[in-house]
Amino acid sequence: MYIHNVTINIEESIHEKWLQWMLKKHIPDMVSTGKFSKALMSKVLVNEEMGGYTYSVQYTTDSKETLDKYYQEDANRLRNEAQQLFPNKFVAFRTELEIIHEIEK
């Protein structure tokens, strides 16, 4: 299993609008690509020097191949939508994680 982690810092001036868009549109669109089995959104509780709010969204996928297919088929379209709606109002960076071990209660 793999996680496609996206960490985003969003300006305070559009925070609420962006948050609603993420919850109601963007995250469901990501999952509906069929490449991710679930998504988890977390608020980062560290104050950034740049201000704003920081979130981490973790999308779980079954393999590196599926993640590569997302990059090839869906990533540009979904990223461009965010840029069009919120130009110059956020910064994002992405990290690929491989799940080594998981324990559930």
DSSP file (Angstrom, degrees, kcal/mol; ACC not computed):
  #  RESIDUE AA STRUCTURE BP1 BP2  ACC     N-H-->O    O-->H-N    N-H-->O    O-->H-N    TCO  KAPPA ALPHA  PHI   PSI    X-CA   Y-CA   Z-CA
    1    1 A M              0   0    0      0, 0.0    98,-2.4     0, 0.0     2,-0.3   0.000 360.0 360.0 360.0 148.8    0.0    0.0    0.0
    2    2 A Y  E     -AB  61  98A   0     59,-2.7    59,-2.9    96,-0.2     2,-0.4  -0.922 360.0-145.3-131.3 155.8    1.1    3.5   -0.7
    3    3 A I  E     -AB  60  97A   0     94,-3.0    94,-2.7    -2,-0.3     2,-0.8  -0.990   3.7-154.4-123.0 130.4    0.0    7.0    0.4
    4    4 A H  E     -AB  59  96A   0     55,-2.9    55,-2.2    -2,-0.4     2,-0.5  -0.905  24.2-164.3 -98.4 104.2    0.0   10.1   -1.8
    5    5 A N  E     -AB  58  95A   0     90,-3.1    90,-2.7    -2,-0.8     2,-0.5  -0.796  10.5-171.6 -97.9 129.7    0.4   12.8    0.8
    6    6 A V  E     -AB  57  94A   0     51,-2.6    51,-2.7    -2,-0.5     2,-0.5  -0.981   3.9-165.1-120.5 120.2   -0.3   16.4   -0.1
    7    7 A T  E     -AB  56  93A   0     86,-2.9    86,-2.3    -2,-0.5     2,-0.4  -0.922  13.6-174.2-105.9 126.6    0.6   19.2    2.4
    8    8 A I  E     -AB  55  92A   0     47,-2.6    47,-2.7    -2,-0.5     2,-0.5  -0.966  20.3-161.1-127.4 133.5   -1.1   22.5    1.7
    9    9 A N  E     -AB  54  91A   0     82,-2.7    82,-2.0    -2,-0.4     2,-0.4  -0.976  21.1-168.0-110.0 122.5   -0.7   25.9    3.3
   10   10 A I  E     -AB  53  90A   0     43,-3.0    43,-2.3    -2,-0.5    80,-0.2  -0.890  25.0-107.1-115.6 139.0   -3.7   28.1    2.4
   11   11 A E    >   -     0   0    0     78,-2.7     3,-1.1    -2,-0.4     4,-0.4  -0.314  24.7-125.9 -63.0 144.4   -4.0   31.9    2.9
   12   12 A E  G >  S+     0   0    0      1,-0.2     3,-0.9     2,-0.2     4,-0.4   0.818 103.0  68.9 -60.0 -33.6   -6.4   32.9    5.7
   13   13 A S  G 3  S+     0   0    0      1,-0.3    -1,-0.2     2,-0.1     4,-0.1   0.748 115.5  23.4 -62.8 -25.5   -8.4   35.2    3.4
   14   14 A I  G <> S+     0   0    0     -3,-1.1     4,-2.8    75,-0.2     5,-0.3   0.240  88.7 116.0-122.3  12.1   -9.8   32.3    1.4
   15   15 A H  H <> S+     0   0    0     -3,-0.9     4,-2.9    -4,-0.4     5,-0.2   0.898  77.0  44.9 -51.8 -54.0   -9.5   29.5    4.0
   16   16 A E  H  > S+     0   0    0     -4,-0.4     4,-2.2     1,-0.2    -1,-0.2   0.908 115.0  47.7 -62.7 -43.5  -13.2   28.8    4.5
   17   17 A K  H  > S+     0   0    0      1,-0.2     4,-2.0     2,-0.2    -1,-0.2   0.926 115.0  46.6 -61.9 -44.7  -14.0   28.8    0.8
   18   18 A W  H  X S+     0   0    0     -4,-2.8     4,-2.7     2,-0.2    -2,-0.2   0.911 110.1  53.0 -63.6 -43.5  -11.1   26.5    0.0
   19   19 A L  H  X S+     0   0    0     -4,-2.9     4,-2.5    -5,-0.3     5,-0.2   0.914 110.1  47.5 -60.9 -44.3  -11.9   24.1    2.9
   20   20 A Q  H  X S+     0   0    0     -4,-2.2     4,-2.6     1,-0.2     5,-0.3   0.897 111.8  50.8 -64.0 -39.7  -15.5   23.7    1.7
   21   21 A W  H  X>S+     0   0    0     -4,-2.0     4,-2.4    -5,-0.2     5,-2.2   0.912 110.9  49.1 -63.4 -42.4  -14.2   23.1   -1.9
   22   22 A M  I  <>S+     0   0    0     -4,-2.7     5,-2.5     3,-0.2    -2,-0.2   0.943 116.4  41.4 -60.6 -48.2  -11.7   20.5   -0.6
   23   23 A L  I  <5S+     0   0    0     -4,-2.5    -2,-0.2     1,-0.2    -1,-0.2   0.875 126.3  31.1 -70.5 -38.9  -14.3   18.6    1.4
   24   24 A K  I  <5S+     0   0    0     -4,-2.6    -3,-0.2    -5,-0.2    -2,-0.2   0.721 136.1   9.1 -95.3 -23.1  -17.2   18.7   -1.1
   25   25 A K  I  X5S+     0   0    0     -4,-2.4     4,-2.4    -5,-0.3    -3,-0.2   0.737 120.3  44.2-123.5 -60.9  -15.4   18.7   -4.4
   26   26 A H  I  ><S+     0   0    0     -5,-2.2     4,-2.5     2,-0.2    -4,-0.2   0.942 114.4  43.9 -66.5 -51.5  -11.7   18.1   -4.6
   27   27 A I  H  ><S+     0   0    0     -5,-2.5     4,-2.3    -6,-0.2     5,-0.2   0.934 115.9  48.5 -62.1 -45.4  -11.2   15.2   -2.3
   28   28 A P  H  > S+     0   0    0      0, 0.0     4,-2.4     0, 0.0    -1,-0.2   0.900 111.0  52.1 -59.4 -37.5  -14.3   13.3   -3.6
   29   29 A D  H  < S+     0   0    0     -4,-2.4     4,-0.5     2,-0.2    -2,-0.2   0.898 108.5  50.8 -63.5 -39.6  -13.0   14.0   -7.2
   30   30 A M  H >< S+     0   0    0     -4,-2.5     3,-1.1     1,-0.2     5,-0.5   0.942 113.4  43.9 -61.9 -47.7   -9.6   12.4   -6.2
   31   31 A V  H >< S+     0   0    0     -4,-2.3     3,-1.8     1,-0.2     5,-0.5   0.863 106.5  61.9 -66.4 -35.0  -11.2    9.3   -4.8
   32   32 A S  T 3< S+     0   0    0     -4,-2.4    -1,-0.2     1,-0.3    -2,-0.2   0.575  81.8  80.3 -72.4  -6.6  -13.6    9.0   -7.7
   33   33 A T  T <  S-     0   0    0     -3,-1.1    -1,-0.3    -4,-0.5    -2,-0.2   0.733 103.0-127.9 -65.3 -18.3  -10.6    8.6  -10.1
   34   34 A G  S <  S+     0   0    0     -3,-1.8    -2,-0.1     2,-0.2    -3,-0.1   0.491  87.6  99.3  84.6   3.0  -10.7    5.0   -8.9
   35   35 A K  S    S+     0   0    0     -5,-0.5     2,-0.4     1,-0.1    27,-0.4   0.581  73.8  56.7 -99.2 -11.2   -7.1    5.1   -8.0
   36   36 A F        -     0   0    0     -5,-0.5    25,-0.3    -6,-0.3    -2,-0.2  -0.966  58.1-160.7-124.8 138.4   -7.4    5.8   -4.2
   37   37 A S  S    S-     0   0    0     23,-2.5     2,-0.3    -2,-0.4    24,-0.1   0.717  76.3  -6.5 -88.6 -22.6   -9.3    3.6   -1.7
   38   38 A K  E     -C   60   0A   0     22,-0.8    22,-2.3     2,-0.0     2,-0.4  -0.986  56.4-143.2-163.3 165.0   -9.6    6.4    0.9
   39   39 A A  E     -C   59   0A   0     -2,-0.3     2,-0.4    20,-0.2    20,-0.2  -0.994   7.7-165.5-136.4 143.8   -8.6    9.9    1.9
   40   40 A L  E     -C   58   0A   0     18,-2.0    18,-3.0    -2,-0.4     2,-0.5  -0.992   6.3-161.9-130.7 122.5   -7.8   11.3    5.3
   41   41 A M  E     +C   57   0A   0     -2,-0.4     2,-0.3    16,-0.2    16,-0.2  -0.912  12.7 178.6-108.7 130.7   -7.6   15.1    5.8
   42   42 A S  E     -C   56   0A   0     14,-3.0    14,-2.8    -2,-0.5     2,-0.5  -0.958  26.4-129.4-129.7 146.6   -5.8   16.5    8.9
   43   43 A K  E     -C   55   0A   0     -2,-0.3     2,-0.4    12,-0.2    12,-0.3  -0.832  26.9-127.6 -92.4 130.9   -5.1   20.0   10.1
   44   44 A V        -     0   0    0     10,-2.7    10,-0.5    -2,-0.5   -37,-0.0  -0.668  13.7-153.7 -79.1 128.6   -1.5   20.6   11.0
   45   45 A L        +     0   0    0     -2,-0.4     2,-0.5     8,-0.1    -1,-0.1   0.089  62.6  99.0 -96.6  23.3   -1.3   22.0   14.5
   46   46 A V  S    S-     0   0    0      8,-0.1     2,-0.4     0, 0.0     8,-0.1  -0.934  75.1-124.8-109.0 131.0    2.0   23.9   14.1
   47   47 A N        -     0   0    0     -2,-0.5     2,-0.3     6,-0.1     6,-0.1  -0.626  26.0-141.0 -75.7 125.6    1.8   27.7   13.3
   48   48 A E    >   -     0   0    0     -2,-0.4     3,-1.5     4,-0.3    -1,-0.0  -0.625  12.1-130.8 -86.5 144.7    3.8   28.5   10.2
   49   49 A E  T 3  S+     0   0    0     -2,-0.3    -1,-0.1     1,-0.3     3,-0.1   0.839 109.7  58.6 -59.7 -33.2    5.9   31.6    9.9
   50   50 A M  T 3  S-     0   0    0      1,-0.2    -1,-0.3    -3,-0.0     2,-0.1   0.582 106.4-137.3 -74.9  -8.5    4.2   32.4    6.6
   51   51 A G    <   +     0   0    0     -3,-1.5    -1,-0.2     1,-0.1    -3,-0.1  -0.418  58.2  93.2  84.1-163.8    0.8   32.4    8.3
   52   52 A G  S    S-     0   0    0     -2,-0.1     2,-0.4    -3,-0.1    -4,-0.3  -0.224  81.3 -63.0  72.9-165.1   -2.4   30.8    6.9
   53   53 A Y  E     -A   10   0A   0    -43,-2.3   -43,-3.0    -6,-0.1     2,-0.4  -0.939  41.6-149.3-122.7 144.0   -3.6   27.3    7.7
   54   54 A T  E     +A    9   0A   0    -10,-0.5   -10,-2.7    -2,-0.4     2,-0.3  -0.948  16.4 177.7-119.8 136.9   -1.8   24.1    6.9
   55   55 A Y  E     -AC   8  43A   0    -47,-2.7   -47,-2.6    -2,-0.4     2,-0.4  -0.923  18.5-148.3-131.4 155.3   -3.4   20.7    6.1
   56   56 A S  E     -AC   7  42A   0    -14,-2.8   -14,-3.0    -2,-0.3     2,-0.5  -0.997  10.7-168.0-122.5 130.2   -2.3   17.3    5.1
   57   57 A V  E     -AC   6  41A   0    -51,-2.7   -51,-2.6    -2,-0.4     2,-0.6  -0.980   5.3-162.7-119.2 124.4   -4.4   15.1    2.9
   58   58 A Q  E     -AC   5  40A   0    -18,-3.0   -18,-2.0    -2,-0.5     2,-0.5  -0.928   2.3-167.2-113.0 119.7   -3.4   11.4    2.6
   59   59 A Y  E     -AC   4  39A   0    -55,-2.2   -55,-2.9    -2,-0.6     2,-0.4  -0.920  13.8-145.4-106.4 121.9   -4.8    9.4   -0.3
   60   60 A T  E     +AC   3  38A   0    -22,-2.3   -23,-2.5    -2,-0.5   -22,-0.8  -0.715  21.8 175.4 -92.1 134.8   -4.3    5.6    0.0
   61   61 A T  E     -A    2   0A   0    -59,-2.9   -59,-2.7    -2,-0.4   -25,-0.1  -0.911  35.6-123.2-135.2 163.2   -3.6    3.5   -3.1
   62   62 A D  S    S+     0   0    0    -27,-0.4     2,-0.3    -2,-0.3   -26,-0.1   0.733  82.5   1.5 -82.1 -23.4   -2.8   -0.1   -3.7
   63   63 A S     >  -     0   0    0      1,-0.1     4,-1.8   -62,-0.1    -1,-0.1  -0.986  64.4-109.0-159.5 163.7    0.4    0.2   -5.6
   64   64 A K  H  > S+     0   0    0     -2,-0.3     4,-2.6     1,-0.2     5,-0.2   0.848 118.2  58.2 -64.2 -35.0    3.1    2.4   -7.0
   65   65 A E  H  > S+     0   0    0      2,-0.2     4,-2.1     1,-0.2    -1,-0.2   0.905 105.6  47.9 -62.9 -42.3    1.8    1.5  -10.5
   66   66 A T  H  > S+     0   0    0      2,-0.2     4,-1.9     1,-0.2    -1,-0.2   0.899 111.6  50.6 -65.5 -39.9   -1.7    2.8   -9.6
   67   67 A L  H  X S+     0   0    0     -4,-1.8     4,-2.0     2,-0.2    -2,-0.2   0.910 109.7  50.2 -63.6 -42.5   -0.1    6.0   -8.2
   68   68 A D  H  X S+     0   0    0     -4,-2.6     4,-2.1     1,-0.2    -1,-0.2   0.874 107.9  54.1 -62.7 -37.0    1.9    6.4  -11.4
   69   69 A K  H  X S+     0   0    0     -4,-2.1     4,-2.6     2,-0.2     5,-0.3   0.882 105.6  53.2 -64.8 -38.3   -1.3    6.0  -13.4
   70   70 A Y  H  X>S+     0   0    0     -4,-1.9     4,-2.7     2,-0.2     5,-2.1   0.935 108.7  49.8 -59.6 -46.4   -2.9    8.8  -11.3
   71   71 A Y  I  <>S+     0   0    0     -4,-2.0     5,-0.5     1,-0.2    -2,-0.2   0.908 116.0  42.7 -58.9 -42.4    0.0   11.1  -12.2
   72   72 A Q  I  <5S+     0   0    0     -4,-2.1    -1,-0.2    -5,-0.1    -2,-0.2   0.871 127.6  26.1 -72.4 -38.4   -0.4   10.2  -15.9
   73   73 A E  I  <5S+     0   0    0     -4,-2.6    -3,-0.2    -5,-0.2    -2,-0.2   0.759 134.0  10.8-101.8 -27.8   -4.2   10.4  -16.2
   74   74 A D  I  X5S+     0   0    0     -4,-2.7     4,-2.2    -5,-0.3     5,-0.3   0.689  95.9  84.7-128.1 -28.3   -5.6   12.7  -13.5
   75   75 A A  I  ><S+     0   0    0     -5,-2.1     4,-2.7     1,-0.2     5,-0.3   0.884  92.3  48.4 -58.5 -48.3   -3.0   14.8  -11.7
   76   76 A N  H  ><S+     0   0    0     -5,-0.5     4,-2.6     1,-0.2    -1,-0.2   0.921 112.7  48.5 -60.6 -44.6   -2.7   17.7  -14.1
   77   77 A R  H  > S+     0   0    0      1,-0.2     4,-1.5     2,-0.2    -1,-0.2   0.928 115.5  43.2 -61.5 -46.6   -6.4   18.2  -14.4
   78   78 A L  H  X S+     0   0    0     -4,-2.2     4,-1.2     1,-0.2    -1,-0.2   0.871 115.7  47.8 -71.4 -36.7   -7.1   18.1  -10.7
   79   79 A R  H  X S+     0   0    0     -4,-2.7     4,-2.0    -5,-0.3    -1,-0.2   0.899 109.0  54.5 -68.9 -40.1   -4.1   20.4   -9.8
   80   80 A N  H  X S+     0   0    0     -4,-2.6     4,-2.4    -5,-0.3    -2,-0.2   0.860 102.1  58.1 -62.9 -35.5   -5.1   22.9  -12.5
   81   81 A E  H  X S+     0   0    0     -4,-1.5     4,-2.2     1,-0.2    -1,-0.2   0.922 107.0  47.4 -60.7 -43.4   -8.6   23.2  -11.1
   82   82 A A  H  X S+     0   0    0     -4,-1.2     4,-2.6     1,-0.2    -1,-0.2   0.914 111.3  51.1 -63.4 -43.0   -7.1   24.3   -7.7
   83   83 A Q  H  < S+     0   0    0     -4,-2.0    -1,-0.2     1,-0.2    -2,-0.2   0.875 111.2  48.3 -63.0 -37.7   -4.8   26.8   -9.4
   84   84 A Q  H  < S+     0   0    0     -4,-2.4    -1,-0.2     1,-0.2    -2,-0.2   0.892 117.1  40.9 -70.1 -39.9   -7.7   28.3  -11.4
   85   85 A L  H  < S+     0   0    0     -4,-2.2    -2,-0.2     1,-0.2    -1,-0.2   0.844 131.1  23.4 -77.3 -34.2   -9.9   28.7   -8.4
   86   86 A F  S >< S-     0   0    0     -4,-2.6     3,-1.7    -5,-0.2     4,-0.3  -0.430  79.9-174.0-131.5  57.2   -7.3   29.8   -5.9
   87   87 A P  T 3  S-     0   0    0      0, 0.0    -3,-0.1     0, 0.0    -4,-0.1  -0.320  73.5  -9.0 -63.2 131.0   -4.4   31.4   -7.9
   88   88 A N  T 3  S+     0   0    0      2,-0.2     3,-0.1     1,-0.1    -5,-0.1   0.717 107.8 105.6  58.7  24.8   -1.4   32.4   -5.8
   89   89 A K  S <  S+     0   0    0     -3,-1.7   -78,-2.7     1,-0.1     2,-0.3   0.406  77.4  29.8-112.1  -0.6   -3.3   31.7   -2.5
   90   90 A F  E     -B   10   0A   0     -4,-0.3     2,-0.4   -80,-0.2   -80,-0.2  -0.985  57.2-146.6-152.3 159.9   -1.7   28.4   -1.5
   91   91 A V  E     -B    9   0A   0    -82,-2.0   -82,-2.7    -2,-0.3     2,-0.4  -0.984  22.0-174.7-126.3 143.9    1.5   26.4   -1.6
   92   92 A A  E     -B    8   0A   0     -2,-0.4     2,-0.4   -84,-0.2   -84,-0.2  -0.990  10.1-172.7-138.0 144.8    1.5   22.6   -1.8
   93   93 A F  E     -B    7   0A   0    -86,-2.3   -86,-2.9    -2,-0.4     2,-0.4  -0.993  14.6-144.0-136.3 151.2    4.0   19.9   -1.7
   94   94 A R  E     -B    6   0A   0     -2,-0.4     2,-0.4   -88,-0.2   -88,-0.2  -0.859  11.9-173.0-118.2 144.4    3.6   16.2   -2.3
   95   95 A T  E     -B    5   0A   0    -90,-2.7   -90,-3.1    -2,-0.4     2,-0.5  -1.000  16.4-142.4-136.0 135.3    5.2   13.1   -0.8
   96   96 A E  E     -B    4   0A   0     -2,-0.4     2,-0.4   -92,-0.2   -92,-0.2  -0.853  22.5-171.9 -95.9 131.9    4.9    9.5   -1.7
   97   97 A L  E     -B    3   0A   0    -94,-2.7   -94,-3.0    -2,-0.5     2,-0.5  -0.969  15.7-147.9-124.5 138.9    4.9    7.1    1.3
   98   98 A E  E     -B    2   0A   0     -2,-0.4     2,-0.5   -96,-0.2   -96,-0.2  -0.930  21.8-129.9-104.4 125.6    5.1    3.3    1.3
   99   99 A I        +     0   0    0    -98,-2.4     3,-0.1    -2,-0.5    -2,-0.0  -0.630  29.6 174.6 -75.9 122.2    3.1    1.7    4.1
  100  100 A I        -     0   0    0     -2,-0.5     2,-0.3     1,-0.4    -1,-0.2   0.810  65.2  -1.5 -95.6 -39.1    5.5   -0.8    5.8
  101  101 A H        -     0   0    0      2,-0.0     2,-0.4     0, 0.0    -1,-0.4  -0.989  59.1-171.3-156.5 142.8    3.3   -1.9    8.7
  102  102 A E        -     0   0    0     -2,-0.3     2,-0.4    -3,-0.1    -3,-0.0  -0.999   3.0-167.9-141.1 137.2   -0.1   -1.1   10.1
  103  103 A I        -     0   0    0     -2,-0.4     2,-0.4     2,-0.0    -2,-0.0  -0.992   7.3-172.8-123.9 129.8   -1.8   -2.1   13.3
  104  104 A E              0   0    0     -2,-0.4    -2,-0.0     1,-0.1     0, 0.0  -0.945 360.0 360.0-120.1 145.6   -5.5   -1.6   13.9
  105  105 A K              0   0    0     -2,-0.4    -1,-0.1     0, 0.0    -2,-0.0   0.453 360.0 360.0 -82.6 360.0   -7.4   -2.1   17.1
